[in-house]
Amino acid sequence: MKKILVVDDEEKIRLIIKKYAEFEGYAISEATDGMEAVEICNREDFDLIIMDVMMPELDGFSACKEIRK
């Protein structure tokens, strides 16, 4: 099963993406900000990350840089 990480500080956005992705057969993990996304990516591998750009703690661009390291 393909794994997707959904990163957004808005719960409703994460819920919508999760609902549709699970319906299509994907396993979904969620993070509420960039720092949490980096921590999760250090523990797990994902096939796709859907990330908001403007978030508290660590924005999406900076989180992408950290994840790629």
DOKEMAR-368845 format. One record per atom (N, C-alpha, C): residue number from 1; residue in three letters; x, y, z. Coordinates in nm, 4 decimals. Last residue first. Layout:
nuse num NUM | residu Ala | xx X | yy Y | zz Z
...
This chain:
nuse num 69 | residu Lys | xx 1.7424 | yy 1.6467 | zz 0.3439
nuse num 69 | residu Lys | xx 1.8797 | yy 1.6285 | zz 0.3940
nuse num 69 | residu Lys | xx 1.9130 | yy 1.4848 | zz 0.4224
nuse num 68 | residu Arg | xx 1.4712 | yy 1.6623 | zz 0.2871
nuse num 68 | residu Arg | xx 1.5621 | yy 1.6181 | zz 0.1800
nuse num 68 | residu Arg | xx 1.7041 | yy 1.5908 | zz 0.2270
nuse num 67 | residu Ile | xx 1.3687 | yy 1.7717 | zz 0.5197
nuse num 67 | residu Ile | xx 1.3348 | yy 1.6327 | zz 0.4857
nuse num 67 | residu Ile | xx 1.4305 | yy 1.5782 | zz 0.3812
nuse num 66 | residu Glu | xx 1.4629 | yy 2.0353 | zz 0.5023
nuse num 66 | residu Glu | xx 1.5064 | yy 1.9480 | zz 0.6117
nuse num 66 | residu Glu | xx 1.4808 | yy 1.8005 | zz 0.5786
nuse num 65 | residu Lys | xx 1.3247 | yy 2.1271 | zz 0.2734
nuse num 65 | residu Lys | xx 1.4717 | yy 2.1282 | zz 0.2769
nuse num 65 | residu Lys | xx 1.5248 | yy 2.0334 | zz 0.3834
nuse num 64 | residu Cys | xx 1.0608 | yy 2.1023 | zz 0.3654
nuse num 64 | residu Cys | xx 1.1063 | yy 2.0230 | zz 0.2506
nuse num 64 | residu Cys | xx 1.2584 | yy 2.0151 | zz 0.2475
nuse num 63 | residu Ala | xx 1.0598 | yy 2.2968 | zz 0.5672
nuse num 63 | residu Ala | xx 1.0399 | yy 2.1562 | zz 0.6029
nuse num 63 | residu Ala | xx 1.0882 | yy 2.0649 | zz 0.4899
nuse num 62 | residu Ser | xx 1.0853 | yy 2.5282 | zz 0.4147
nuse num 62 | residu Ser | xx 1.1936 | yy 2.4900 | zz 0.5062
nuse num 62 | residu Ser | xx 1.1824 | yy 2.3442 | zz 0.5476
nuse num 61 | residu Phe | xx 0.8366 | yy 2.5177 | zz 0.2793
nuse num 61 | residu Phe | xx 0.9623 | yy 2.5202 | zz 0.2048
nuse num 61 | residu Phe | xx 1.0793 | yy 2.4745 | zz 0.2922
nuse num 60 | residu Gly | xx 0.6450 | yy 2.5215 | zz 0.4916
nuse num 60 | residu Gly | xx 0.6558 | yy 2.4078 | zz 0.4014
nuse num 60 | residu Gly | xx 0.7860 | yy 2.4022 | zz 0.3236
nuse num 59 | residu Asp | xx 0.7805 | yy 2.6519 | zz 0.8050
nuse num 59 | residu Asp | xx 0.6989 | yy 2.6582 | zz 0.6837
nuse num 59 | residu Asp | xx 0.7279 | yy 2.5390 | zz 0.5913
nuse num 58 | residu Leu | xx 0.7474 | yy 2.5800 | zz 1.1379
nuse num 58 | residu Leu | xx 0.8384 | yy 2.5623 | zz 1.0250
nuse num 58 | residu Leu | xx 0.7541 | yy 2.5590 | zz 0.8975
nuse num 57 | residu Glu | xx 0.5569 | yy 2.7297 | zz 1.3213
nuse num 57 | residu Glu | xx 0.6786 | yy 2.6552 | zz 1.3584
nuse num 57 | residu Glu | xx 0.7793 | yy 2.6490 | zz 1.2450
nuse num 56 | residu Pro | xx 0.2683 | yy 2.7299 | zz 1.0992
nuse num 56 | residu Pro | xx 0.3456 | yy 2.7755 | zz 1.2150
nuse num 56 | residu Pro | xx 0.4669 | yy 2.6843 | zz 1.2377
nuse num 55 | residu Met | xx 0.2714 | yy 2.7567 | zz 0.7370
nuse num 55 | residu Met | xx 0.2352 | yy 2.6880 | zz 0.8611
nuse num 55 | residu Met | xx 0.3168 | yy 2.7461 | zz 0.9758
nuse num 54 | residu Met | xx 0.2364 | yy 2.7663 | zz 0.4081
nuse num 54 | residu Met | xx 0.2314 | yy 2.8590 | zz 0.5213
nuse num 54 | residu Met | xx 0.1776 | yy 2.7873 | zz 0.6445
nuse num 53 | residu Val | xx 0.2278 | yy 2.5348 | zz 0.2453
nuse num 53 | residu Val | xx 0.3467 | yy 2.6206 | zz 0.2475
nuse num 53 | residu Val | xx 0.3496 | yy 2.7069 | zz 0.3735
nuse num 52 | residu Asp | xx 0.1331 | yy 2.1951 | zz 0.3047
nuse num 52 | residu Asp | xx 0.0986 | yy 2.3366 | zz 0.2974
nuse num 52 | residu Asp | xx 0.2280 | yy 2.4182 | zz 0.3038
nuse num 51 | residu Met | xx 0.2037 | yy 1.8974 | zz 0.1305
nuse num 51 | residu Met | xx 0.2369 | yy 1.9903 | zz 0.2380
nuse num 51 | residu Met | xx 0.1937 | yy 2.1334 | zz 0.2063
nuse num 50 | residu Ile | xx 0.2086 | yy 1.5669 | zz 0.0832
nuse num 50 | residu Ile | xx 0.1272 | yy 1.6816 | zz 0.0446
nuse num 50 | residu Ile | xx 0.1396 | yy 1.7813 | zz 0.1591
nuse num 49 | residu Ile | xx 0.4325 | yy 1.3323 | zz -0.0240
nuse num 49 | residu Ile | xx 0.4040 | yy 1.4247 | zz 0.0856
nuse num 49 | residu Ile | xx 0.3256 | yy 1.5411 | zz 0.0272
nuse num 48 | residu Leu | xx 0.4575 | yy 0.9888 | zz -0.1089
nuse num 48 | residu Leu | xx 0.4157 | yy 1.1236 | zz -0.1455
nuse num 48 | residu Leu | xx 0.3941 | yy 1.2043 | zz -0.0187
nuse num 47 | residu Asp | xx 0.5654 | yy 0.7675 | zz 0.0039
nuse num 47 | residu Asp | xx 0.5654 | yy 0.7731 | zz -0.1419
nuse num 47 | residu Asp | xx 0.5319 | yy 0.9135 | zz -0.1902
nuse num 46 | residu Phe | xx 0.7807 | yy 0.7811 | zz 0.2892
nuse num 46 | residu Phe | xx 0.6519 | yy 0.8052 | zz 0.2245
nuse num 46 | residu Phe | xx 0.6698 | yy 0.8079 | zz 0.0739
nuse num 45 | residu Asp | xx 0.9238 | yy 0.6299 | zz 0.5794
nuse num 45 | residu Asp | xx 0.9355 | yy 0.6708 | zz 0.4402
nuse num 45 | residu Asp | xx 0.7955 | yy 0.6851 | zz 0.3805
nuse num 44 | residu Glu | xx 0.9822 | yy 0.7384 | zz 0.9220
nuse num 44 | residu Glu | xx 0.9109 | yy 0.6622 | zz 0.8189
nuse num 44 | residu Glu | xx 0.9427 | yy 0.7151 | zz 0.6798
nuse num 43 | residu Arg | xx 1.1408 | yy 0.8991 | zz 1.0845
nuse num 43 | residu Arg | xx 1.1043 | yy 0.7649 | zz 1.1312
nuse num 43 | residu Arg | xx 1.0470 | yy 0.6761 | zz 1.0214
nuse num 42 | residu Asn | xx 1.1698 | yy 1.1383 | zz 0.9580
nuse num 42 | residu Asn | xx 1.2913 | yy 1.0759 | zz 1.0103
nuse num 42 | residu Asn | xx 1.2663 | yy 0.9327 | zz 1.0559
nuse num 41 | residu Cys | xx 0.9079 | yy 1.2079 | zz 0.9132
nuse num 41 | residu Cys | xx 0.9867 | yy 1.1612 | zz 0.7981
nuse num 41 | residu Cys | xx 1.1201 | yy 1.1001 | zz 0.8407
nuse num 40 | residu Ile | xx 0.8383 | yy 1.3007 | zz 1.1675
nuse num 40 | residu Ile | xx 0.7742 | yy 1.1802 | zz 1.1147
nuse num 40 | residu Ile | xx 0.8563 | yy 1.1222 | zz 0.9996
nuse num 39 | residu Glu | xx 1.0001 | yy 1.5328 | zz 1.1804
nuse num 39 | residu Glu | xx 1.0147 | yy 1.4252 | zz 1.2791
nuse num 39 | residu Glu | xx 0.9560 | yy 1.2937 | zz 1.2276
nuse num 38 | residu Val | xx 0.8923 | yy 1.6814 | zz 0.9678
nuse num 38 | residu Val | xx 1.0327 | yy 1.6411 | zz 0.9650
nuse num 38 | residu Val | xx 1.0554 | yy 1.5243 | zz 1.0608
nuse num 37 | residu Ala | xx 0.6305 | yy 1.7212 | zz 1.0650
nuse num 37 | residu Ala | xx 0.6528 | yy 1.6491 | zz 0.9394
nuse num 37 | residu Ala | xx 0.7960 | yy 1.5975 | zz 0.9309
nuse num 36 | residu Glu | xx 0.6773 | yy 1.8786 | zz 1.2885
nuse num 36 | residu Glu | xx 0.6206 | yy 1.7450 | zz 1.3074
nuse num 36 | residu Glu | xx 0.6424 | yy 1.6603 | zz 1.1820
nuse num 35 | residu Met | xx 0.7661 | yy 2.1096 | zz 1.1547
nuse num 35 | residu Met | xx 0.8529 | yy 2.0392 | zz 1.2503
nuse num 35 | residu Met | xx 0.8056 | yy 1.8955 | zz 1.2720
nuse num 34 | residu Gly | xx 0.5404 | yy 2.1904 | zz 1.0012
nuse num 34 | residu Gly | xx 0.6624 | yy 2.1439 | zz 0.9370
nuse num 34 | residu Gly | xx 0.7551 | yy 2.0664 | zz 1.0293
nuse num 33 | residu Asp | xx 0.2310 | yy 2.0580 | zz 1.1441
nuse num 33 | residu Asp | xx 0.3241 | yy 2.1646 | zz 1.1072
nuse num 33 | residu Asp | xx 0.4518 | yy 2.1037 | zz 1.0497
nuse num 32 | residu Thr | xx 0.0742 | yy 1.8350 | zz 1.1750
nuse num 32 | residu Thr | xx 0.0086 | yy 1.9646 | zz 1.1866
nuse num 32 | residu Thr | xx 0.1000 | yy 2.0822 | zz 1.1549
nuse num 31 | residu Ala | xx 0.0467 | yy 1.5380 | zz 0.9815
nuse num 31 | residu Ala | xx 0.1279 | yy 1.6259 | zz 1.0645
nuse num 31 | residu Ala | xx 0.0634 | yy 1.7635 | zz 1.0635
nuse num 30 | residu Glu | xx -0.0591 | yy 1.1983 | zz 0.9212
nuse num 30 | residu Glu | xx -0.0845 | yy 1.3416 | zz 0.9262
nuse num 30 | residu Glu | xx 0.0161 | yy 1.4123 | zz 1.0153
nuse num 29 | residu Ser | xx -0.0793 | yy 0.9343 | zz 0.6821
nuse num 29 | residu Ser | xx -0.0300 | yy 0.9857 | zz 0.8096
nuse num 29 | residu Ser | xx -0.0486 | yy 1.1359 | zz 0.8041
nuse num 28 | residu Ile | xx -0.2594 | yy 0.6851 | zz 0.5088
nuse num 28 | residu Ile | xx -0.2366 | yy 0.8267 | zz 0.5346
nuse num 28 | residu Ile | xx -0.1818 | yy 0.8482 | zz 0.6745
nuse num 27 | residu Ala | xx -0.2533 | yy 0.4648 | zz 0.2396
nuse num 27 | residu Ala | xx -0.2355 | yy 0.4761 | zz 0.3843
nuse num 27 | residu Ala | xx -0.1933 | yy 0.6199 | zz 0.4127
nuse num 26 | residu Tyr | xx -0.4993 | yy 0.4500 | zz -0.0238
nuse num 26 | residu Tyr | xx -0.3699 | yy 0.4925 | zz 0.0291
nuse num 26 | residu Tyr | xx -0.3702 | yy 0.4904 | zz 0.1813
nuse num 25 | residu Gly | xx -0.7427 | yy 0.3966 | zz -0.1529
nuse num 25 | residu Gly | xx -0.6589 | yy 0.2863 | zz -0.1083
nuse num 25 | residu Gly | xx -0.5215 | yy 0.3228 | zz -0.0546
nuse num 24 | residu Glu | xx -0.9268 | yy 0.5885 | zz -0.2079
nuse num 24 | residu Glu | xx -0.8508 | yy 0.5369 | zz -0.3221
nuse num 24 | residu Glu | xx -0.7493 | yy 0.4294 | zz -0.2816
nuse num 23 | residu Phe | xx -1.0062 | yy 0.6515 | zz 0.0482
nuse num 23 | residu Phe | xx -1.1046 | yy 0.5920 | zz -0.0413
nuse num 23 | residu Phe | xx -1.0352 | yy 0.5284 | zz -0.1622
nuse num 22 | residu Glu | xx -0.7771 | yy 0.7813 | zz 0.1345
nuse num 22 | residu Glu | xx -0.8094 | yy 0.6499 | zz 0.1900
nuse num 22 | residu Glu | xx -0.9118 | yy 0.5777 | zz 0.1035
nuse num 21 | residu Ala | xx -0.8053 | yy 1.0185 | zz -0.0171
nuse num 21 | residu Ala | xx -0.6903 | yy 0.9303 | zz -0.0387
nuse num 21 | residu Ala | xx -0.7170 | yy 0.7902 | zz 0.0163
nuse num 20 | residu Tyr | xx -1.0423 | yy 1.1341 | zz 0.0838
nuse num 20 | residu Tyr | xx -1.0332 | yy 1.0955 | zz -0.0566
nuse num 20 | residu Tyr | xx -0.9190 | yy 0.9965 | zz -0.0812
nuse num 19 | residu Lys | xx -0.9680 | yy 1.1688 | zz 0.3596
nuse num 19 | residu Lys | xx -1.0893 | yy 1.0963 | zz 0.3200
nuse num 19 | residu Lys | xx -1.0806 | yy 1.0452 | zz 0.1759
nuse num 18 | residu Lys | xx -0.7363 | yy 1.3297 | zz 0.3479
nuse num 18 | residu Lys | xx -0.7312 | yy 1.1941 | zz 0.4038
nuse num 18 | residu Lys | xx -0.8503 | yy 1.1105 | zz 0.3562
nuse num 17 | residu Ile | xx -0.8400 | yy 1.5690 | zz 0.2475
nuse num 17 | residu Ile | xx -0.7392 | yy 1.4954 | zz 0.1706
nuse num 17 | residu Ile | xx -0.7335 | yy 1.3499 | zz 0.2165
nuse num 16 | residu Ile | xx -1.0163 | yy 1.6323 | zz 0.4602
nuse num 16 | residu Ile | xx -1.0661 | yy 1.6163 | zz 0.3225
nuse num 16 | residu Ile | xx -0.9683 | yy 1.5330 | zz 0.2394
nuse num 15 | residu Leu | xx -0.8387 | yy 1.6500 | zz 0.6806
nuse num 15 | residu Leu | xx -0.9486 | yy 1.5537 | zz 0.6806
nuse num 15 | residu Leu | xx -1.0014 | yy 1.5275 | zz 0.5397
nuse num 14 | residu Arg | xx -0.6722 | yy 1.8646 | zz 0.6136
nuse num 14 | residu Arg | xx -0.6152 | yy 1.7301 | zz 0.6307
nuse num 14 | residu Arg | xx -0.7236 | yy 1.6237 | zz 0.6210
nuse num 13 | residu Ile | xx -0.8677 | yy 2.0684 | zz 0.6174
nuse num 13 | residu Ile | xx -0.7961 | yy 2.0377 | zz 0.4931
nuse num 13 | residu Ile | xx -0.7375 | yy 1.8966 | zz 0.5012
nuse num 12 | residu Lys | xx -0.9420 | yy 2.0656 | zz 0.8878
nuse num 12 | residu Lys | xx -1.0422 | yy 2.0371 | zz 0.7842
nuse num 12 | residu Lys | xx -0.9759 | yy 2.0003 | zz 0.6515
nuse num 11 | residu Glu | xx -0.7070 | yy 2.1456 | zz 1.0251
nuse num 11 | residu Glu | xx -0.7594 | yy 2.0096 | zz 1.0393
nuse num 11 | residu Glu | xx -0.8580 | yy 1.9728 | zz 0.9283
nuse num 10 | residu Glu | xx -0.4397 | yy 2.3232 | zz 0.9161
nuse num 10 | residu Glu | xx -0.5852 | yy 2.3254 | zz 0.9209
nuse num 10 | residu Glu | xx -0.6406 | yy 2.1829 | zz 0.9180
nuse num 9 | residu Asp | xx -0.1744 | yy 2.2833 | zz 0.8788
nuse num 9 | residu Asp | xx -0.2155 | yy 2.3264 | zz 1.0120
nuse num 9 | residu Asp | xx -0.3678 | yy 2.3352 | zz 1.0252
nuse num 8 | residu Asp | xx -0.0603 | yy 1.9915 | zz 0.7139
nuse num 8 | residu Asp | xx -0.1346 | yy 2.1173 | zz 0.7066
nuse num 8 | residu Asp | xx -0.1772 | yy 2.1549 | zz 0.8476
nuse num 7 | residu Val | xx 0.0445 | yy 1.7235 | zz 0.5402
nuse num 7 | residu Val | xx 0.0933 | yy 1.8219 | zz 0.6367
nuse num 7 | residu Val | xx 0.0191 | yy 1.9532 | zz 0.6153
nuse num 6 | residu Val | xx 0.0256 | yy 1.3868 | zz 0.4927
nuse num 6 | residu Val | xx -0.0484 | yy 1.5110 | zz 0.4705
nuse num 6 | residu Val | xx -0.0100 | yy 1.6083 | zz 0.5812
nuse num 5 | residu Leu | xx 0.1949 | yy 1.1330 | zz 0.3363
nuse num 5 | residu Leu | xx 0.1965 | yy 1.2197 | zz 0.4536
nuse num 5 | residu Leu | xx 0.1272 | yy 1.3498 | zz 0.4154
nuse num 4 | residu Ile | xx 0.1081 | yy 0.8145 | zz 0.2143
nuse num 4 | residu Ile | xx 0.1069 | yy 0.9594 | zz 0.1923
nuse num 4 | residu Ile | xx 0.1119 | yy 1.0297 | zz 0.3278
nuse num 3 | residu Lys | xx 0.2042 | yy 0.5036 | zz 0.0777
nuse num 3 | residu Lys | xx 0.1882 | yy 0.5874 | zz 0.1961
nuse num 3 | residu Lys | xx 0.2014 | yy 0.7353 | zz 0.1602
nuse num 2 | residu Lys | xx 0.0591 | yy 0.2202 | zz -0.0846
nuse num 2 | residu Lys | xx 0.1341 | yy 0.3452 | zz -0.0937
nuse num 2 | residu Lys | xx 0.1018 | yy 0.4340 | zz 0.0265
nuse num 1 | residu Met | xx 0.0847 | yy -0.1176 | zz 0.0000
nuse num 1 | residu Met | xx 0.0000 | yy 0.0000 | zz 0.0000
nuse num 1 | residu Met | xx 0.0898 | yy 0.1247 | zz 0.0000
